[in-house]
């Protein structure tokens, strides 16, 4: 696919002053063709928003499971800092999901390499090939982007050179829950079921406590489309879970993303089936000790910062926690990304 600047953008039906661009993809190896991805950006100056500051960089944001891009304040933060902001709804997710798709379904997280690479090409065509790009990933998106950059470093160094840093927001680096779930026999059982019945749903009831803590219709302050991001989440299939576990095992053996990384997480987890005020001040989705443990497997310069009282998505936390998170990102971008560094080729020797 060839890309060009300023082409094929149209108004987004979910967010005012945002535009989207459909990215056609190749045949779906999981049998749900056709598939596309959707790139989202703020509208150009003169199309409903004020003229931006001169662009000093760009951001590509990648959502997690049962998620899509809707968080305008996150885009505002980067735009105010001079970064052009882009977000991608991956295949079968958010704006990209069609009636014939199983939501968020894939049997290999590496499938997403296709749209992520094409998104980099679009951004480079629009903001300039030498403009540095920060990749940001949340939850499953954090696992996806970390392994993608590891592959990109060795398989597509030209694209990899466009990326200046990786920002991870509560990345899904291990399987939460009882230790038995992470044993070899259970992993092989998941793989066996996935091989014969990949779309079979995991027989486990999902809690709506996290969704209820976020959405304005329940106990939260955020408004988003509940068809794209249901309160209780989408069902988890054996095929998808096997893809995640395969990716996590690869991470645990150690990778090299080749760029500086900042990992943000909550300071505590609180697993609950029903909402309470404690839900507002903890990660109720992932085990934060696992995030801390496995972040060192990214390679290179990795900073891990626990944010007191943060939610699973630290940028959707209660105000003091999310302001703390933004301060940490700002400090990291100033101290690490803005600082002079040796040539990247020298760092790989």
HELIX and SHEET records of a PDB file:
HELIX    1   1 UNK A   72  UNK A   80  1                                   9    
HELIX    2   2 UNK A   94  UNK A   96  5                                   3    
HELIX    3   3 UNK A  109  UNK A  112  5                                   4    
HELIX    4   4 UNK A  113  UNK A  127  1                                  15    
HELIX    5   5 UNK A  140  UNK A  155  1                                  16    
HELIX    6   6 UNK A  157  UNK A  160  1                                   4    
HELIX    7   7 UNK A  179  UNK A  182  5                                   4    
HELIX    8   8 UNK A  184  UNK A  196  1                                  13    
HELIX    9   9 UNK A  209  UNK A  214  1                                   6    
HELIX   10  10 UNK A  238  UNK A  252  1                                  15    
HELIX   11  11 UNK A  277  UNK A  281  5                                   5    
HELIX   12  12 UNK A  288  UNK A  294  1                                   7    
HELIX   13  13 UNK A  295  UNK A  298  5                                   4    
HELIX   14  14 UNK A  314  UNK A  316  5                                   3    
HELIX   15  15 UNK A  319  UNK A  332  1                                  14    
HELIX   16  16 UNK A  333  UNK A  337  3                                   5    
HELIX   17  17 UNK A  344  UNK A  347  1                                   4    
SHEET    1   A 9 UNK A  10  UNK A  11  0                                        
SHEET    2   A 9 UNK A  18  UNK A  24 -1                                        
SHEET    3   A 9 UNK A  36  UNK A  42 -1                                        
SHEET    4   A 9 UNK A  83  UNK A  89 -1                                        
SHEET    5   A 9 UNK A  57  UNK A  62  1                                        
SHEET    6   A 9 UNK A 133  UNK A 138  1                                        
SHEET    7   A 9 UNK A 163  UNK A 169  1                                        
SHEET    8   A 9 UNK A 260  UNK A 266  1                                        
SHEET    9   A 9 UNK A 302  UNK A 307  1                                        
END                                                                             
